[in-house]
Amino acid sequence: MAGRPHADGASTQPLDVHKDGRNWRIGTASDVAWLAGHTTQGLAITTAIPEVFDAYATFHPPEGVGVDAHEQAVVRELAARTPEQPWWLGYLDTGAHDVVFPRAPRVSLYWGWPYVLVEAGPEQALTWRTGHMRGEGPLPDLFFPADHSWLVSALWDDTWTDVGGSAAVIAGLQRNPLVSARRVRPDEDACPPGLTRD
């Protein structure tokens, strides 16, 4: 099923793509309308995550923990606290990193950055690509469940990842030593101690 394109190339209807023996739905602007235009400019975590959640944190692989183990732990913690439902996976088109479906339409987020958005799940979040802006791991640059109960987002220039969700979701990420999330306030600089902005 093909979507009808706008003059700017954006699709107004869902588009299916094929991978792993099945069809996957590519997202449109309506699927990210809850996020688009609801972040702020600056250094706070609300640059990446809208101020609609109970709690916020940042994470990156702790010292001595490999990227794969870290990212698998992140997905396990999120999946354990999320009812069964699709997840939206967003791959930022930097021109240098795999977006999984290179011919798919993009959605525009943040400062007009183009993302391939696909409806899939936790398994695909951990298997569809290798290598992103933050290292050799598979994680999408942005992902969230269909009910919008949490959001994970890594901005183009950041070497860490931001997350917003319930207090229970954030506490689980904090407790897991393979994740080692650091809770931050919405108005707090999101850059974790010891890391720098590019």
HELIX and SHEET records of a PDB file:
HELIX    1   1 ALA A   29  VAL A   32  5                                   4    
HELIX    2   2 ILE A   45  THR A   47  5                                   3    
HELIX    3   3 VAL A   67  ALA A   80  1                                  14    
HELIX    4   4 PRO A  122  ALA A  125  1                                   4    
HELIX    5   5 ALA A  167  ARG A  175  1                                   9    
SHEET    1   A 9 LEU A  15  LYS A  19  0                                        
SHEET    2   A 9 ARG A  22  ILE A  26 -1                                        
SHEET    3   A 9 TRP A 113  ALA A 120 -1                                        
SHEET    4   A 9 TRP A  87  LEU A  92 -1                                        
SHEET    5   A 9 LEU A 142  PRO A 145 -1                                        
SHEET    6   A 9 LEU A 151  SER A 153 -1                                        
SHEET    7   A 9 THR A 161  GLY A 165 -1                                        
SHEET    8   A 9 ALA A  55  PHE A  59 -1                                        
SHEET    9   A 9 ARG A 182  VAL A 184 -1                                        
SHEET    1   B 4 LEU A  15  LYS A  19  0                                        
SHEET    2   B 4 ARG A  22  ILE A  26 -1                                        
SHEET    3   B 4 TRP A 113  ALA A 120 -1                                        
SHEET    4   B 4 VAL A 107  LEU A 109 -1                                        
END                                                                             
